[in-house]
Amino acid sequence: MRRRTLTRTVVLSALLGSLLLSPAAVAASARAGSAPSASPTGAARWTGATDPGPGVEALRRALAELPDDDVSAALIRVGGDVEWRGTAGVRDRRTGAPALSHARFRAGSTTKTVTAALVLSLVEEGRIDLDAPITRYLPRLLPESFGEPPTVRHLLTYTSGLRAGDGLGSTPEESYATRFVTLTPERVVASAVAKGPEHPPGERQEYRNIHYTVLGLLIEAVTGESYADEAEARIFRPLGMRHTGFPAGPDPRVHGPHHRAYADIDGRTTDVTEWNMSDRWAAGDMISTTADLETFVVALFGGRVVSEELVDQMLTVPDLPRDPDATYGMAWERHTIGDRVVWGKTGSRPGCHTVVGATRDLSRTVVYSVTAKSAREDGYPLLARFALPAFED
């Protein structure tokens, strides 16, 4: 087989107060739809939304703080009934060069939304049955002693029961030391399968990369083509996502315009831009831009990638009697923000945090890329600062 890897409920009101800045920063963004009068290195820049509402104002204030000790740069796109773009910070802490609105970045686990769409496109063609056992398509995936095999739907909804596969370190320091080591998807899956199932399929929802790594193998087995080629042919090229793709095998670089990424390693701010992410593959190896990800979510939710019926299935949280707190559909997670139900997906890689979110009717969308040392920690503070206000009227 060829492989060419070119590749819970949220309460918003309590968070917005933490976004308020000093009077000077507020003054810098007081005029709706205009940038600050001065443009020093790293200064915030924004366009659109002449009457943006309190949510976008909160985003402007957040951008006006950058860069800070944690966040080097932030790129934000708000769409739907409000259109607004914001960029702030620096692309390189050493030179202080200003952030680029078109920068490419590691999109992390937002890759899973593409993988889910690819599987559903094959479902639409009749080549995959959502409720068939995965062993119909990957007969040598599980030993007979494994027990009941999960279905394709179980994998898409993180309910397969598979345990996590082996990785390349459990601490930032260990991971950094092995950042140029290649761990193939096949090896990751084999290590997960060897541990046996954690629970029967469909019993609980466990968010893990392993589900989507197996789905990448499924796509290749059914099509006879590489995962990256299928993503290009079925999604990226038809939608005009010209700046989205996958690294060539273990290539650790981000090609094209991009920001330097940083993390705290052994207590020191360390450049972590170059990193081999091939072990994450169909679960998290995509490189993209905010414009391309906005294009994708609008097309997907609009029924231009797969049918509206399949989108509705994608955005349905499974009924799990033993896990009533489940929040994920297929790749996407359901949030309630004020009166809105928002479907979103985060992605985090060393130094880079990504968010894609939208209401089902596309009345409001948000995409961001934030270059932050805290990207691999609890991402909620970044989400609360740079994305959730977008859903506040």
Secondary structure, 3 states (H helix, E strand, C coil): CCCCCCCCCECCHHHHHHHCCCHHHHHHCCCCCCCCCCCCCCCCEEEECCCCHHHHHHHHHHHHCCCCCCEEEEEEEEEECCCEEEEEEECCCCCCCECCCCCEEECHHHHHHHHHHHHHHHHHCCCCCCCCEHHHCCCCCCCHHHCCCCEHHHHHCCCCCCCCCCCCCCCHHHHHHCCCCCCCHHHHHHHHHCCCCCCCCCCCCCCCHHHHHHHHHHHHHHHCCCHHHHHHHHHHHHHCCCCCECCCCCCCCCCCCECCCEEEECCEEEECCCCCCCCCHHHHCCEECHHHHHHHHHHHHCCCCCCHHHHHHHCCCCCCCCCCCCCECCCCEEEEECCEEEEEEEEEECCEEEEEEEECCCCEEEEEEEEECCCCCCCHHHHHHHCHHHHCC
